[in-house]
């Protein structure tokens, strides 16, 4: 089968529309993942054994099961319980919560790397727990984590094609519908690969830049 | 929904396909990871460039895109693949690329003095790698390899989208036949988690065995 540039020009706008949804899902998903990930990390450190053990198990469970099945779960099971989610909402929640379990690990490592002296100093200054976290621990723990978090941002971007399985009209599902409609797989599938590769390759130097920028804080 | 035993049989069939894919995928990923990881450290720039291109390509796109490409595009240029072959190929090459970086960083993490000792003993590059560097580097790789194997297990769910009858596919079958959603999906989630726990337990055991007798040297 020959590569057809005219066909490429014809389908490019549709693919770029899909790319917009892909980027939107990635951005929303990573914001959610960062917030939920931090919550997981903090709950795991809870002095209440029940809370910390339950969180630990939940994190392990979510990390040990495929995102695709979790997306199906959100998309098919929750409506039965009366919670109706649009496909994109379900996708963002699935993506966000799945990656939150990875980000929780990054947050945990970052928090553990804060020197003991900082905790003791906070106690000596008679700061409350909230003040300690807000003014002492998190401002020191978060900057060194940024490169690792950005890594997961790129990983999430690459996972978004899974959302097409729950009928989110993102890049991959646009490509599949074009391919099925015209019965030409070569151009749409290859272009999806090229678009993903292009954005990932741009992200690599950007990640290195972030790493250099934030290493100073260590 | 009287016929639960039939559905359970269906799920177990799916679990077998998932395990098969995971094992075959790992069997492909491991040699590929070593070839590409050591290729990154080669003396010849052409080998280094080739290994780098492979790694960046497979890490830069998702397993999903690669699988669809293998299944729908490769036949057009004359490679007819069954869904299972396409699945194993995409999974093995994808996880192999991640594994290659693990191999590279593990070999590089071995101290300079070990490299110098190889030179001092007049070992060839291959001998040094085979008898001095890799045995030490392998211990460093095991935990990350375990994580990679779990990632591979999770990635196998994607093959259900090219009509391979794995665990996720069977869950969809049960869902569409019974109309029940919570039970099939919860069941497969639990099965996946059990498989992942088995991998991580196996890797921990392997790590304990491999580090036996190294206590005084490492950590």
Interface residues (C-beta under 8 A of the other chain):
Chain A: X1 X60 X61 X64 X65 X66 X67 X68 X69 X70 X72 X73 X76 X77 X80 X158 X159 X160 X161 X162 X165 X172 X176 X179 X185 X186 X189 X190 X192 X193 X196 X197 X200 X201 X204
Chain B: X56 X57 X59 X60 X61 X62 X64 X65 X66 X68 X69 X72 X73 X76 X77 X150 X153 X154 X155 X156 X157 X158 X160 X161 X168 X171 X172 X175 X181 X182 X185 X186 X188 X189 X192 X193 X196 X197 X200
